[in-house]
Amino acid sequence: MSDTSADPAAPASDAPSDTQVTWTGLRSPFSLGFFLTLGGLAAFVLGLAISNLSTVIIYVVFALFAALGLDPVVRMLERRRLSRGWAIVIVYTGFALVLVGVLMLIIPTVVKQVAQFIKDIPSIISDFMASDVYAWLHDTFGSSISDILSQAQSFLTNPSNIATIGGGVLQIGASIATGISGVIIILVLSLYFLATLPAIKQAFYRVSPAYARPRVKDLTEQITDSIGGYLMGMVILAFFNSVVVFILYLSMGLPFPLLMAVVAFCITLIPLVGSVLFWIIGTTLALFTNPLFALIFAAAYLVYMQIEAYVLTPKVMNRAISIPGALVVIGALVGGTLLGLLGALVAIPVTASILLIVKQVLIPRQDAKVTPL
């Protein structure tokens, strides 16, 4: 019987091995140009899709951060032996009641005060022109100050300019409708995110390898706790700001205390520059009413800013991750440049999360490399 086994001396097959196979199609200039063009078109379409979905992405990010901000309150109720469903119902019911109460309290007053402010603009400017501050400005800069005030008065007292600023009456209506629908979408999405947050975390853990899941879980919990603590802390600090502003304006008889309290709450939510920006706005408005009270407000609010920075912020932000001041500024600048107000709001918790990952993942890995590869 003949031996059918392979002969070791037999010549090797002429077929190329797997390591010798090359994609000869790309050697053709036409094929190479086609694939490069196809890749460029795919990147362009992907970028266009992301650009068109930017509003949806902003809604999702806002809703996710709102859910992470409310999650500490929900978990606190869960620790009091409430189910997560009932805890979410209590939190959202309380939030809805507070929101409705604030709106019912503020909207009529704000509308009335804004109308009164527009009506009082001539008298406010006249009082300012009779003050010593205006006399100093007039002596320093000449008659151009009076021209600027006259133009500002004619602009602010003309109702049609409001529509001009907003791009027309229809555009203003569309913007208001879009804003209301956006708020509703964010609230609904945040409710879904908050209800399914444990399931979302578990699904994220399952994606990682089994041996790394305990570490991934611990790191994820730290990140979400820090984001939730940061967002809740920002709301608490903004509330303190609004209370201080309301008390100062009301005690000194400055105009529109409730309106300025609402403005202070909204502006001081902006990290880093929010308090400074409102300090300028509040002092400028008080300057038109009474220069002495404006000086008192500027000094009192400046003292509060120091108390907030050195006393309130460390106590309120004790659950958030502390990051160096330089990284705070850089993160806020980058976030604000890329995504505007949304980027400025989320930049600090995102920066803190990245710093946490670097500290607990990257640095230990580098420390473990005691010998060169």
GINORTA-V348057 format. One record per residue. N is the residue number from 1. RES is the residue in one small letter. SS is DSSP state (H for helix, E for strand, - for the rest). OMEGA is omega in radians with two decimals (NA if undefined). NEAR is the number of other ideal C-beta (glycine too) atoms within 12 Angstrom. Layout:
BEGIN
N_RES_SS_OMEGA_NEAR / N_RES_SS_OMEGA_NEAR
END
This chain:
BEGIN
1_m_-_-3.10_4 / 2_s_-_3.14_5 / 3_d_-_-3.10_7 / 4_t_-_3.13_6 / 5_s_-_-3.08_8 / 6_a_-_3.12_10 / 7_d_-_-3.14_10 / 8_p_-_-3.10_8 / 9_a_-_-3.10_6 / 10_a_-_-3.13_8 / 11_p_-_3.13_8 / 12_a_-_-3.13_12 / 13_s_-_3.12_9 / 14_d_-_-3.12_7 / 15_a_-_-3.13_8 / 16_p_-_3.10_11 / 17_s_-_-3.11_10 / 18_d_H_-3.11_7 / 19_t_H_-3.13_6 / 20_q_H_-3.09_11 / 21_v_-_3.08_10 / 22_t_-_3.13_11 / 23_w_-_-3.05_10 / 24_t_H_-3.12_11 / 25_g_H_-3.11_14 / 26_l_H_3.07_14 / 27_r_H_3.11_11 / 28_s_-_3.12_12 / 29_p_H_3.14_11 / 30_f_H_-3.14_12 / 31_s_H_3.13_15 / 32_l_H_3.12_16 / 33_g_H_3.13_14 / 34_f_H_-3.11_15 / 35_f_H_3.08_18 / 36_l_H_3.11_15 / 37_t_H_3.12_14 / 38_l_H_3.10_14 / 39_g_H_3.10_14 / 40_g_H_3.10_14 / 41_l_H_3.12_14 / 42_a_H_3.10_14 / 43_a_H_3.13_14 / 44_f_H_3.13_14 / 45_v_H_3.11_14 / 46_l_H_3.10_14 / 47_g_H_3.11_14 / 48_l_H_3.11_13 / 49_a_H_3.12_14 / 50_i_H_3.12_15 / 51_s_H_3.14_13 / 52_n_H_-3.13_12 / 53_l_-_-3.08_15 / 54_s_H_3.13_19 / 55_t_H_3.12_20 / 56_v_H_3.13_18 / 57_i_H_3.11_21 / 58_i_H_3.10_26 / 59_y_H_-3.10_28 / 60_v_H_-3.13_24 / 61_v_H_3.10_31 / 62_f_H_-3.12_30 / 63_a_H_3.13_31 / 64_l_H_3.13_32 / 65_f_H_3.06_36 / 66_a_H_3.11_36 / 67_a_H_3.11_36 / 68_l_H_3.10_37 / 69_g_H_3.13_38 / 70_l_H_-3.08_36 / 71_d_H_3.09_37 / 72_p_H_3.11_31 / 73_v_H_3.12_30 / 74_v_H_-3.14_35 / 75_r_H_3.06_26 / 76_m_H_3.08_20 / 77_l_H_3.10_24 / 78_e_H_3.11_22 / 79_r_-_3.07_13 / 80_r_-_3.03_13 / 81_r_-_2.98_10 / 82_l_-_3.05_18 / 83_s_-_-3.11_15 / 84_r_H_3.12_25 / 85_g_H_3.13_18 / 86_w_H_3.10_17 / 87_a_H_3.11_27 / 88_i_H_3.11_30 / 89_v_H_-3.14_19 / 90_i_H_-3.11_22 / 91_v_H_-3.10_32 / 92_y_H_3.06_27 / 93_t_H_3.09_16 / 94_g_H_3.11_18 / 95_f_H_3.14_24 / 96_a_H_3.13_16 / 97_l_H_3.12_14 / 98_v_H_-3.13_17 / 99_l_H_3.12_17 / 100_v_H_3.12_14 / 101_g_H_3.12_13 / 102_v_H_3.14_21 / 103_l_H_3.12_18 / 104_m_H_3.12_13 / 105_l_H_-2.96_17 / 106_i_H_-2.97_28 / 107_i_H_3.11_18 / 108_p_H_-3.13_15 / 109_t_H_-3.13_23 / 110_v_H_3.12_24 / 111_v_H_3.13_17 / 112_k_H_-3.11_17 / 113_q_H_3.08_26 / 114_v_H_3.09_25 / 115_a_H_3.11_18 / 116_q_H_3.11_18 / 117_f_H_3.12_27 / 118_i_H_3.13_23 / 119_k_H_-3.07_16 / 120_d_H_-3.10_23 / 121_i_H_3.13_27 / 122_p_H_-3.13_20 / 123_s_H_3.10_19 / 124_i_H_3.13_31 / 125_i_H_3.11_28 / 126_s_H_3.09_18 / 127_d_H_3.12_21 / 128_f_H_3.13_33 / 129_m_H_3.12_24 / 130_a_-_-3.07_17 / 131_s_-_3.12_23 / 132_d_H_3.12_17 / 133_v_H_3.12_24 / 134_y_H_3.12_25 / 135_a_H_3.10_16 / 136_w_H_3.11_13 / 137_l_H_-3.13_21 / 138_h_H_3.11_21 / 139_d_H_-3.09_12 / 140_t_H_-3.02_12 / 141_f_H_3.09_15 / 142_g_-_-3.05_11 / 143_s_-_-3.13_15 / 144_s_H_3.13_13 / 145_i_H_3.13_22 / 146_s_H_3.09_20 / 147_d_H_3.13_14 / 148_i_H_3.13_20 / 149_l_H_3.12_28 / 150_s_H_3.12_19 / 151_q_H_3.12_16 / 152_a_H_3.13_21 / 153_q_H_-3.14_24 / 154_s_H_3.13_16 / 155_f_H_-3.07_19 / 156_l_H_-3.11_24 / 157_t_-_3.13_22 / 158_n_-_-3.07_16 / 159_p_-_-3.11_17 / 160_s_H_3.14_15 / 161_n_H_3.08_17 / 162_i_H_3.09_19 / 163_a_H_3.13_16 / 164_t_H_3.12_14 / 165_i_H_-3.09_16 / 166_g_H_3.12_18 / 167_g_-_3.12_13 / 168_g_-_-3.10_15 / 169_v_H_3.14_16 / 170_l_H_3.13_12 / 171_q_H_3.10_16 / 172_i_H_3.11_19 / 173_g_H_3.12_15 / 174_a_H_3.13_15 / 175_s_H_3.11_18 / 176_i_H_3.13_15 / 177_a_H_3.12_14 / 178_t_H_3.12_17 / 179_g_H_3.13_17 / 180_i_H_3.13_15 / 181_s_H_3.10_16 / 182_g_H_3.11_22 / 183_v_H_3.13_20 / 184_i_H_3.14_16 / 185_i_H_-3.14_22 / 186_i_H_3.13_29 / 187_l_H_-3.14_24 / 188_v_H_3.13_21 / 189_l_H_3.13_26 / 190_s_H_3.08_33 / 191_l_H_3.10_27 / 192_y_H_3.14_22 / 193_f_H_-3.12_31 / 194_l_H_-3.13_38 / 195_a_H_-3.06_26 / 196_t_-_-3.09_22 / 197_l_H_3.08_34 / 198_p_H_3.12_24 / 199_a_H_3.10_15 / 200_i_H_3.11_21 / 201_k_H_3.13_26 / 202_q_H_3.10_17 / 203_a_H_3.10_14 / 204_f_H_3.12_20 / 205_y_H_-3.11_22 / 206_r_H_3.14_15 / 207_v_H_-3.13_15 / 208_s_-_3.11_20 / 209_p_-_-3.05_11 / 210_a_H_-3.10_12 / 211_y_H_-3.09_8 / 212_a_H_-3.05_16 / 213_r_H_3.10_19 / 214_p_H_3.12_14 / 215_r_H_3.12_20 / 216_v_H_3.13_24 / 217_k_H_3.14_21 / 218_d_H_-3.14_20 / 219_l_H_3.13_29 / 220_t_H_3.12_31 / 221_e_H_3.11_27 / 222_q_H_-3.13_26 / 223_i_H_-3.12_31 / 224_t_H_3.08_37 / 225_d_H_-3.13_28 / 226_s_H_3.12_35 / 227_i_H_3.12_39 / 228_g_H_3.10_36 / 229_g_H_3.12_33 / 230_y_H_-3.10_39 / 231_l_H_3.09_38 / 232_m_H_3.11_32 / 233_g_H_3.11_33 / 234_m_H_3.12_37 / 235_v_H_3.14_29 / 236_i_H_3.13_29 / 237_l_H_3.08_35 / 238_a_H_3.09_33 / 239_f_H_3.08_26 / 240_f_H_3.10_29 / 241_n_H_-3.10_40 / 242_s_H_3.12_34 / 243_v_H_3.13_25 / 244_v_H_-3.14_34 / 245_v_H_3.14_41 / 246_f_H_-3.14_29 / 247_i_H_-3.13_22 / 248_l_H_-3.12_34 / 249_y_H_-3.10_36 / 250_l_H_-3.10_20 / 251_s_H_-3.13_15 / 252_m_-_3.11_27 / 253_g_-_3.11_16 / 254_l_-_-3.04_37 / 255_p_-_2.98_31 / 256_f_-_-3.13_34 / 257_p_H_-3.12_31 / 258_l_H_3.11_30 / 259_l_H_-3.13_33 / 260_m_H_3.07_42 / 261_a_H_3.10_34 / 262_v_H_3.11_32 / 263_v_H_3.12_32 / 264_a_H_3.13_39 / 265_f_H_-3.09_30 / 266_c_H_-3.05_26 / 267_i_H_-3.09_28 / 268_t_-_2.95_40 / 269_l_-_3.10_34 / 270_i_-_-3.09_31 / 271_p_-_3.03_39 / 272_l_-_-2.98_30 / 273_v_-_-3.04_23 / 274_g_H_-3.12_31 / 275_s_H_3.13_35 / 276_v_H_3.14_22 / 277_l_H_3.13_24 / 278_f_H_3.06_38 / 279_w_H_3.11_34 / 280_i_H_-3.11_21 / 281_i_H_-3.12_28 / 282_g_H_3.13_43 / 283_t_H_3.14_30 / 284_t_H_3.12_21 / 285_l_H_3.12_34 / 286_a_H_-3.13_36 / 287_l_H_3.13_29 / 288_f_H_-3.12_34 / 289_t_H_-3.10_34 / 290_n_-_-3.11_25 / 291_p_H_3.14_25 / 292_l_H_3.10_18 / 293_f_H_3.07_27 / 294_a_H_3.10_30 / 295_l_H_3.11_19 / 296_i_H_3.12_24 / 297_f_H_-3.13_38 / 298_a_H_-3.14_28 / 299_a_H_-3.11_19 / 300_a_H_-3.13_26 / 301_y_H_3.08_38 / 302_l_H_3.06_23 / 303_v_H_3.12_18 / 304_y_H_3.12_31 / 305_m_H_3.10_32 / 306_q_H_3.09_16 / 307_i_H_3.12_20 / 308_e_H_-3.08_32 / 309_a_H_-2.99_20 / 310_y_H_-3.10_12 / 311_v_H_-3.03_16 / 312_l_H_-3.08_26 / 313_t_H_3.09_30 / 314_p_H_-3.13_16 / 315_k_H_-3.09_18 / 316_v_H_-3.05_24 / 317_m_-_-3.08_30 / 318_n_-_3.12_17 / 319_r_-_3.13_27 / 320_a_-_-3.12_37 / 321_i_-_3.08_33 / 322_s_-_-3.14_22 / 323_i_-_3.14_28 / 324_p_-_-3.10_14 / 325_g_H_-3.14_15 / 326_a_H_3.11_13 / 327_l_H_3.08_24 / 328_v_H_-3.12_29 / 329_v_H_-3.12_20 / 330_i_H_3.14_21 / 331_g_H_3.13_31 / 332_a_H_3.12_33 / 333_l_H_3.14_21 / 334_v_H_3.14_21 / 335_g_H_3.11_29 / 336_g_H_3.12_24 / 337_t_H_-3.08_15 / 338_l_H_-2.99_20 / 339_l_H_3.10_23 / 340_g_-_-3.10_17 / 341_l_H_3.11_23 / 342_l_H_3.13_29 / 343_g_H_3.11_28 / 344_a_H_-3.12_31 / 345_l_H_-3.04_35 / 346_v_H_-3.03_38 / 347_a_H_-3.06_35 / 348_i_H_3.08_43 / 349_p_H_3.09_41 / 350_v_H_3.09_36 / 351_t_H_3.11_36 / 352_a_H_3.12_36 / 353_s_H_3.11_33 / 354_i_H_3.13_27 / 355_l_H_3.10_28 / 356_l_H_3.11_28 / 357_i_H_3.13_24 / 358_v_H_-3.09_19 / 359_k_H_-3.00_21 / 360_q_H_-3.13_22 / 361_v_H_-3.03_24 / 362_l_H_-3.09_16 / 363_i_H_3.07_14 / 364_p_H_3.11_14 / 365_r_H_3.11_14 / 366_q_H_3.11_11 / 367_d_H_-3.13_11 / 368_a_H_-3.13_10 / 369_k_-_-3.10_11 / 370_v_-_3.12_8 / 371_t_-_3.12_5 / 372_p_-_3.13_4 / 373_l_-_NA_4
END
